[in-house]
Amino acid sequence: MLRARVVNLLPVLIGLSAIPLSFLAAEGLVEKKRLALMLVLAVLAAGFAVLTISLGPEKIFVAWLFFAPFLQNSARFSTAGHRLSQVLYTLPPLLFLFWTLINRNRPRATLLDLLPFLYAGLALTSYLLTRGPGSDASMHSILTTVGFAAVGYYFCAFGPVGRRFGERLVEAFLASVVVLDVMTCIEGATGWNLWGETAWHLHYSRSVATLDNPAVLGTVLAAAIVVAIIVVFWDGPQRLRTLSIVAGVGAMPAIVFTYTRGPFLGLFAAAIPLLLLRRTIRVKAALVLAISGFAFYFAWSSFAGTSLYQQRVANGATVETRVVIQQWSFKLAREKPVLGWGYGSFDQVKYAQTFLGTTGQDQTLGRGSTSHDSFLTILVETGLVGLLVYLVPWAALLARGVERARAPSPERWLLLVGLTIPVVYGLSAATFDMRFFSYPQVLPWLALGLLRRLTRDVATA
């Protein structure tokens, strides 16, 4: 009732307040009157609250997901981008948490649903108790990575949304990827990106678009290709098919411009089974995959001679570095196996511990690079307790999703989306460290929240 009244009165309120508010703002700026400016800000805040009520939780969450990839850390290079990121990305999760808590129609939570909250609390407590001058974390980074992931899970699982929420969520994700596709290809051709992030253009141009890191961008594009396959070939909504084709086809050349290997593991691991398990396209898919394999084989000889191949694919130093870091991670984990060394301390303790490395080459490789496995980072920083608290919801919800997706249903396509996004993320995150990036850490937890909502009867049975 309140929302309906607000919607009806909104045009009248805007019309009545626009002219006097403009004069008041002009007077405050010209005469430098703080009281006038404070009054203008108060009215704008009230207007924002009215707009929030009129739109409702679901639309705001979907809009937040659409704008999220464009307002990540690289937006801080711009004053306008930094402010937009604060208003449109950092603040809304507080609303999502509030709406979830006051939702009277939410299903009863189980012990499993407490684990995302426990992991966020563990990360924060671990950071506060162990932080040092060399810590990689901050209160802001914990809030926007671990915190936002937990909030996203709870809103998708328990928030006040309608029956088509999952469909709208997928639509917003694919629509944002269309923009990323264009940005990535432009950057690959010209070197330009929205926030002026050029650190990845030193030796050869690797596209990042607005996502700070080529591997992060590659992970998002890989997830989009997989989601597009699901919508098109697994009976997704008809209205999403054109958008899926545009986003998926555009992501294929775009992901190449990232020149990153890890996301391709997640892409192939999810896309190939999706194509081969669908009976109606199994033969065609197998034929396409075979032709692609032969084409790749014959093109390999010319590709192997390029500088790109020598620097990225055939660069044995990167493999050796990952092996050294992996060995060091297990050594560090054995020293403090239960609760770890402290959240955000990976590089700090790696540099401080003298027992790491046995040769000069190991020391050079290990100390010259950070972690290349997100899950080993969790193990080192928060121990077995942290890793189990983090992964148990994944294991339980993916198992429930697989069980439900075996039987045909109108929701099977959405179940597959919820299953494959964590798979793509997980395999990609096992090849580099996601701890610095917010948006890619949020995505798998949104998918898990959808699985929790779609399998709620299994959870309560």
N, C-alpha and C positions, 0 to 999 in steps of 0.2 A: 504493500500500500504506500509506504514511504517512497519507494523508488518510483512508483507511478506518478505520485504528486510532484516529485522533483523533476521528472522528465517533462511534465506538462508546464511547470513554472520556469524551467530553465531558459527558454528564449526570452520570456518577459524580464527575468532577472538580469540577463546579459544586456538587453536593450536599455533598461533603466539605469544600470550602473556604469555603462561604458563611457558616456560623455563626462559625468562628474569625476569619475576615476581618472580619466585622461588629464583633466585640468589639475586635479590634485597631484598626480605624478609629475606633471610639468612644473608646478609650483615647488614641489619638494626638491626637484633636481636643480632648478634655476636659483631658488632662494636658499638651497641647502638646509631645508627644514627636516630634521630627522623624524619628527612626529608625523608629518605628512607622508614621508616614505614608509614609515612603520605601518601607518594605516593602510596604505596601498598594498603592502606586502600581506597584511592581515586579510584584506578583501580577496587578494589573489589566492591565498591559502584556503580561504573559505570556498572560493570558486573551484579550486582543485578538489576539495572534499566533495562538493556537490557533483562535479563531473565524475568522480570516483563512484559515488553512490548510483548515479544514473547509468553508467556503463555496466557495473556489476563485476564480480570477481573473475568470472570466466573470460570475458573479453579483455580485461586488463592483463590477466596472466598470459593469454595468447599473444597480445600485443608486446608484452615484455619479452617473450620468447623470440618474436620476430626481430626486435631491435637489439637483442642481447649480443649477437656476434659482431655488431658494428661498434660496440661501446666497451671494448675490453681494454687491457692495459695500454695499448698503443694510442688510445684516444687521449691519454694524458699528455701527449706531445703538443696538443692543441688546448688552449684555454677553453674554447667553446666545447670541444670534445670532452674535456675533463668534467665540465659542469653538466653536460648532457648525460655523461656516464653516471654521475652522482644522482641525478634526478630520475633518470629513466631506467637505470640498472641497479643501483645500490639500494635505493629507498623502497621500491615496490615489494621486495621480499618480506619486509616488516608487515605490510598489508596482507600478504598471502598467509603468513603465519597467524595473524589475528583472525582472518576469515576462517581459517581451518579450525582454530580453537573454539570459535563461537558457533560453528556449524552443528546444529542439533541433530541433523539427519545423518551424520557420519557413522559408519559402522564401528563396532567395538574393536578397539586396538588389541593386539596380542603382544606377547613378549617379543616376537620378531620385530614388531613395529617400533619397539623402543631402541633397537640397535643403532639406527642412524643418529638418533639423538645422543646415545651413549658415546658413539665414536666422535661426534662433534665436541661433546664435553671432555672426552679423553684427550683429544688434540689440544683443546684450549688449556686444560689443566697441565698437561705435559709441557706445553710451551711456557706457561707462567712459572712453573717450578724449575725449569732447566735452561731457560733462554740465556744466551750470552751475547757478547759483542759481535760474534760471527754468525749469528742465527740467520737463516734464509727466510724465516717467517716473520709476520707481524700480526697484530690484532686485525688489521684490515684484510690481510691475505687469508687468514683463517676464516673470517666472516664470509668473504666472497667465494671461497672454494668449498671448504667442508660445510660451512654454515648454509650457504645457498643450496648445496646439493641436498642437505637434509630437508630444508624448507620445500624444495621442489618435489621431493619424494612425498612428503606429508600432504601437500596440496593436491597432487595428482591422485593420491590414494584416498584422501579423506575430505578434500575441499568441497565447497558448495558449487558444483558444476552440473551441467545437463548431460543428457545421453550422448550428445554428439561432441562432447569435449575432446575425446581422443582424435576424432577426425579433424577437428579444428586445430588441434595441436600439431598434427602432421602437416596440415596445410600451411601453418605459420612457419614451420621448420623448412619445408620445401620452398616456400616463397623467399625466405631469407637466403637460401642456397642459390636461387636464381641470381640474386644480386651478387653474391660471392663469386659465382661462376664468371660473371662479366668482369668484376673487379680483378679476379685472378688472371684472366686472359689478358686484360689490359696491362696489368703489371708485368706479366711475362713478356709482352711485346715492347713496352715503353719504359718499364721500371717505376711507374707512378703507382702510389697507393694513397688511400684517403688521408691517413694520419702521418704520412711522411716517414714511415719505418723503413729505413734503407740499410740496416745492419746486415741483412741477408743478401745484399747485392755486391759484396766486396769482390769475390772471385768470379762468380757467375750468378746471374739473377735467379733467386729462388723466391717464388711468390709466397706472400703471407697474407695478402689482402688486409683485413682488419683484425687478424687473429694472432698476431705477435710472433708466431713460429710456424715454419713450413709443415712440421709434423702435426701440429694442431689443426691447421687448415686441411691437411690431407686426411686426417681422421674424420673431420666433419663432412668432407666431400665423399669419402668412402661410405659413411653412414647414409648420405643422401642417395647415392647410387643404389644401395641395398634397399632402402625404403621405396625408391621408385620401382624397382623390380617387384617388390611385394604388391604395391598398389596396382601395377599393370597386369601382372600374371597371377596374382592370388586373390582375385575378385575384390579389389579395393573399391571404394566409392567411385562411381562414374565421373563425378564432377572433379575428382582429383587427378584423373588420368592425364589430361593435357599438361597440367602443372608438373606432374611427376616425370613425364617424358622430357619436358623442357629442362627441369632441374637435373635429372639423371644424365641426359645426353650432354648437357653443358658441363657437368662435373667430370666427365671422362677426360677431355683434354685439359681441364683445369687442374686435376690432380697430378697430371704429368709435370706441370710447371712448378710443383712443390719439390720435385727431385728428392723425395723421401721414401724410404723403403718400407718402414713399419706399417703405415696405413694400408699398403697393398696386401699385407698378410691378413688383416681383418676383412678387407674387401673380398678377397678370394675365398677365405674360409666361410663367409656367410653367403656370398652370391652364388658360388658353384652349387652347393646343395639346394638352394632355393630354385635354381633353374632345372636341375636334374631330378628333383623330387616331384615336380609338377608334371603329371602324366600327359597333359594336353600339349606340352611343349618339350617333352623330354628328348625326343629324337632330334628336333630342330636345335635345341640347346646343345646337345652333344656334338652335332655337326658344326655349329658355330664355334664351339670351344676347340674342336679339332682343327678347324681352319685357322683360327687365331693362333693356336700353338705352332702350326707349320709356318705361318707368316712370321711369327716371332723368331722361330728358329732360323729362317733364311735371312731375316734382317739383323740377326745378332752379330754376324761377322762385320758388317759395316758399322754397327753401333759400338762394337768393342774397341774400335780404333779411335773413337772420339775422346776429347779431353774430359767430357762429362762422365763417361764411363770410368776413366782412369781415376777421377777425383771422387766419385761417389760409389759406384758399384764395385770396382776392383781395388778400392782403397783398403788394403789389409790392416792399416793402422787403426781404422775405426773399429774393426772387429776385435783386434787385440785389446784396444781400450775397453771395450765392453766386457771382455773376458776378465781383465784385471779388476774392473769396478765390481763385477759380479763376485769374484773371489773375495775382495775386500769387504763387500756387503755381508757375506756369510760369516767372515771373521768377526766383524763388528757385532753381528746379531748373536753370535755365540758368547760374546763377552757380557751382554745384557739381554738375555733372551725373553724375559717376561714383559717388561714395560719399555724396553729400548732406551736409547740415549736421550730422547727428548724431541718433541716435534720441531721441525725446522733446523735440526742440528746435523744433518748428514754431512755436508761439506766441512762444517766446523770440526767434527770429530775425526773425519777422514784426514784432515791436515794435521791434527794434533796427535794422533796415535802413531807411535814409532814402530809398532810391530807389523804394520802393513807394508807389504812389498818385500821382495827378496833380492831384487836386482835393481840396478840403476834404471834400466829400461822400464821396469814395472813402476817405479817411482815416478818417472817422467810421464808415462801414459796415465797412471791413476790420478796423480795430483793435478794434471792438466785438464781434467774433465770432470763433470759432475755425474750423478747417477743417470743410468740409461734404462732403468726399470722402475716404474712407479710402485709396484708391489714390493720390490726389495727395499725401496725407500721407506715404505710404511713399516716393514719388518724391522729395519734398523732403528727408525725413530720412535715407534710405539710398541715394538716387540710383538710376540706371538698374540698377546691379548688384543692389541690394536688390529693386527691383520685378520684375526678371526672375527672380531666385532664388525670389521668392514666387509668381509667376504661372505659371512653366513647368510645375510639377506639375499645376496646375489645367488648363492647356491639354492636356497629354498624357493625363491620366487621364479628362478629359471626352470627349476624342476616342475613347479606347478604349471608354469606356462607351457612347457613341452607336453605335459599330460593333457591339458585342455586343448592345445592346438592340434592334437592328433585327430580329433573328430571334426568334421566339417561344421561350420557355424557362421552366421553373419559377422561374428567378431574375430574370426580366425586371422584375417589379414592384420588386424590391430594387435593381436597376440604375437604374430610373427614380428611386427615392428618392435614390440616390447622385448622380444627375445634377441633379435639380431643387433640392435644398437649396443647393448652391453657387450656382445661378442666382438663387434668391430672395435669398440673402445678398449676392451680388455687386451686384445692381441696387439693393438697399436701401442697402448700404454706400457706393455711389457718390453718395448724397444726404446723408449725414452721416458723422461720424467715429467709427469703432468702436474707436479705439485705447485708450479708457478702460475697455472692458468685456471681461470674460473669456469668459463663457458663449457669447455669439453668435460670437466668433472661433473657439471650439472646434468648434461644430456643423459648419461646412463641411469642416473637416479630418477629422472623423469620417466624413463622407460620402465624402470622397476616399479615406480608408483602406479603407472598404468596397469602393469601386470597384477599388482596388489588389488587394484579396483576390479579388474576383470575376473580375478579368481577368488573373490572374497568369500563365495560360498564354499570353496575348497578349504579356505583358511579357517572357517568357523565350523566345518563339518566334524 
